[in-house]
Amino acid sequence: MEEVAQHIAQHLAPHSHAYHEIWIDGEQVETVKLAEEGETEPIYGPTYLPRKFKIGVAFPGDNCIDVYTQDIGLVASLEGEQLDGFTVLIGGGMGMTHGKKETFPRLATPLCYATAAEVSSVVETIVTIQRDYGDRQNRKHARMKYVVRKRGIAWFRAELERRLGHSVRDPRTLTWHDVEDHLGWHASRRRSLVSRPLYRERTY
């Protein structure tokens, strides 16, 4: 599961240097390498996403990452001890702006089930839907939860299938155990003991 998460993170990372450019008062600050001529951004295009985009990966039955507050939440499903795939949730986010009725918190909605081999392409395609339909006029209304709320989960799934070129499986039913923050010392396959911080910063 960690390998899948790392692959998704690397796959979705910006490929051009344009994302890392810094502009102040209309002037570019040359503290980073500038975009090379002809450099392309295969997933995000020339304008990137309308706003921040969060992806969370959860173990079965363990919601310590608040998977329902992510733009994309992936909940692993195991067959024995082997990873089979992920239930994909979309459109979560707890942020809102006081006095702006068009902004509101929203829990993510189950969208589909993707095998371990499929999940990377499914996640990339969901990102491209947000890229093309996210609100670029109002930054307060630019998260993917507003696309899901406006157009509906049925439309989103149909658009996902259209872009993928095939149908997707129905999401699996999720069951959660007690909430556990995993603080303190825990056994790990990689190390004998792993320390968890006593405080975790969460951004919504």
matplotlib code that plots the C-alpha trace (Angstrom):
import matplotlib.pyplot as plt

x = [0.0, 2.8, 4.3, 1.0, 0.8, 4.4, 3.8, 0.7, 2.6, 5.5, 3.2, 1.1, 4.1, 4.6, 6.9, 7.8, 9.6, 6.8, 4.9, 7.9, 8.3, 7.8, 6.1, 5.9, 4.1, 4.2, 7.9, 9.5, 11.9, 14.8, 15.4, 14.5, 15.3, 13.0, 10.9, 12.8, 11.6, 9.2, 8.7, 5.3, 3.0, 1.3, -1.4, -2.1, -1.6, -0.4, -2.7, -2.5, -5.4, -7.8, -6.8, -5.1, -5.9, -5.5, -5.3, -5.4, -4.7, -6.3, -5.8, -8.9, -11.0, -8.6, -9.7, -6.9, -6.3, -9.9, -10.4, -13.8, -12.1, -9.9, -10.5, -9.7, -9.8, -8.5, -9.4, -7.5, -9.1, -7.1, -7.6, -5.8, -2.6, -2.5, -3.6, -6.6, -7.6, -9.2, -12.6, -12.4, -14.1, -14.2, -15.3, -14.4, -13.2, -14.0, -13.1, -15.6, -15.5, -17.6, -20.4, -20.0, -23.0, -21.6, -18.8, -19.4, -17.9, -18.6, -17.8, -16.5, -18.8, -17.9, -17.4, -16.0, -13.7, -10.3, -7.9, -4.3, -3.3, -6.1, -6.0, -3.2, -5.0, -8.3, -6.8, -5.1, -8.4, -10.2, -7.5, -8.1, -11.8, -11.1, -8.6, -11.2, -14.3, -13.0, -14.0, -11.2, -13.2, -13.8, -10.9, -13.2, -15.3, -12.5, -12.2, -13.4, -16.2, -18.1, -17.8, -19.2, -22.0, -23.0, -22.9, -23.6, -21.9, -23.6, -22.3, -18.8, -18.7, -20.0, -17.3, -14.7, -15.8, -15.9, -12.3, -11.0, -12.7, -14.3, -16.8, -15.7, -16.8, -19.2, -17.6, -17.4, -19.1, -16.7, -16.5, -14.6, -13.2, -12.4, -10.6, -6.9, -4.2, -1.3, 0.6, 3.6, 5.8, 4.6, 6.1, 6.9, 8.0, 10.8, 12.0, 11.6, 9.9, 8.5, 7.8, 4.7, 4.6, 2.5, 1.0, -0.1, -1.0, -4.1, -5.1, -8.6]
y = [0.0, 2.4, 1.7, 2.6, 5.8, 6.8, 6.0, 8.2, 11.0, 10.8, 10.4, 13.5, 15.7, 18.7, 17.8, 21.4, 24.1, 26.6, 25.5, 26.5, 30.0, 32.9, 36.2, 39.3, 42.4, 41.1, 40.6, 37.1, 36.4, 34.3, 32.1, 28.9, 27.4, 28.9, 26.7, 25.5, 26.3, 23.7, 22.2, 20.6, 19.6, 16.4, 16.2, 19.8, 21.7, 25.3, 26.5, 23.7, 23.2, 25.9, 25.4, 23.0, 19.3, 16.7, 12.9, 10.6, 6.9, 4.9, 1.4, -0.8, 0.1, 2.9, 6.5, 8.3, 10.5, 11.7, 10.2, 11.9, 15.3, 14.7, 15.7, 12.1, 9.4, 5.9, 3.2, 0.0, -3.4, -6.5, -10.1, -12.0, -10.0, -8.9, -5.5, -6.0, -2.4, 0.8, 2.2, 5.7, 8.7, 12.2, 15.7, 16.1, 19.3, 21.0, 24.5, 27.4, 31.2, 33.0, 35.0, 33.2, 30.9, 29.4, 27.9, 25.0, 21.8, 18.5, 14.9, 12.9, 10.6, 7.0, 7.0, 3.6, 0.7, 0.5, -2.4, -1.7, -1.8, 0.7, 3.2, 5.4, 6.0, 6.5, 9.1, 10.9, 11.1, 12.5, 15.2, 16.1, 16.5, 19.0, 20.7, 21.2, 21.9, 23.5, 27.1, 29.4, 32.6, 32.4, 31.0, 30.5, 28.2, 26.3, 23.0, 19.8, 19.4, 22.2, 20.4, 17.2, 19.1, 21.1, 18.3, 15.2, 12.0, 10.3, 12.9, 12.6, 8.9, 9.1, 11.6, 9.5, 6.5, 8.5, 9.7, 6.3, 4.6, 1.9, 1.4, 1.4, -0.9, 0.2, 1.3, -1.3, -0.8, 0.7, -0.3, 1.7, 0.7, 3.0, 6.2, 5.8, 8.5, 6.0, 8.2, 6.8, 3.7, 1.0, -2.0, -1.7, -4.1, -1.7, -0.9, -2.5, 0.6, 3.7, 6.9, 8.9, 12.6, 13.6, 16.5, 16.4, 19.4, 19.0, 21.5, 21.6]
z = [0.0, 0.8, -2.6, -4.3, -2.3, -3.2, -6.9, -7.0, -5.3, -7.7, -10.7, -9.8, -8.9, -11.2, -14.2, -15.2, -13.2, -13.8, -10.6, -8.5, -9.9, -7.5, -8.5, -6.4, -7.6, -11.1, -11.1, -11.1, -8.3, -9.7, -6.7, -8.5, -11.9, -14.5, -16.8, -19.8, -23.3, -24.6, -21.1, -20.8, -17.9, -19.1, -16.4, -15.2, -18.5, -18.5, -15.7, -13.1, -10.7, -9.6, -5.9, -3.5, -4.0, -1.2, -1.6, 1.4, 1.6, 4.5, 5.9, 6.1, 9.1, 10.1, 9.5, 11.4, 8.3, 8.1, 4.6, 4.2, 4.3, 1.2, -2.4, -3.1, -0.4, -1.1, 1.4, 0.9, 0.6, 1.4, 0.2, 3.0, 3.4, -0.2, -1.4, -3.8, -4.5, -3.1, -2.6, -4.0, -2.3, -3.8, -2.9, 0.8, 2.5, 5.8, 4.9, 4.5, 4.5, 7.1, 5.4, 2.1, 1.7, -1.4, 0.7, 3.0, 4.5, 2.8, 3.4, 0.5, -1.4, -2.4, -6.2, -7.3, -6.6, -8.4, -8.3, -7.3, -11.0, -11.9, -9.1, -10.5, -13.8, -11.9, -9.6, -12.5, -14.4, -11.4, -11.2, -14.8, -14.2, -11.4, -13.7, -16.4, -14.2, -11.1, -10.5, -11.6, -11.1, -7.3, -5.3, -2.3, -4.4, -6.2, -4.4, -6.0, -3.5, -5.2, -8.6, -7.0, -5.3, -8.4, -11.0, -8.8, -8.2, -11.2, -13.6, -12.1, -12.5, -16.1, -16.9, -15.3, -17.3, -20.5, -20.0, -18.9, -21.9, -19.7, -16.8, -13.2, -10.4, -7.6, -4.4, -1.6, 1.7, 4.3, 8.0, 10.5, 13.9, 16.8, 15.9, 16.7, 16.3, 16.6, 19.1, 20.9, 19.9, 17.5, 15.9, 12.2, 9.5, 8.6, 12.1, 15.4, 16.8, 15.2, 17.1, 16.3, 17.2, 20.2, 18.1, 14.5, 12.5, 10.3, 7.6, 6.2]

ax = plt.figure().add_subplot(projection="3d")
ax.plot(x, y, z, "-o")
ax.set_aspect("equal")
plt.show()
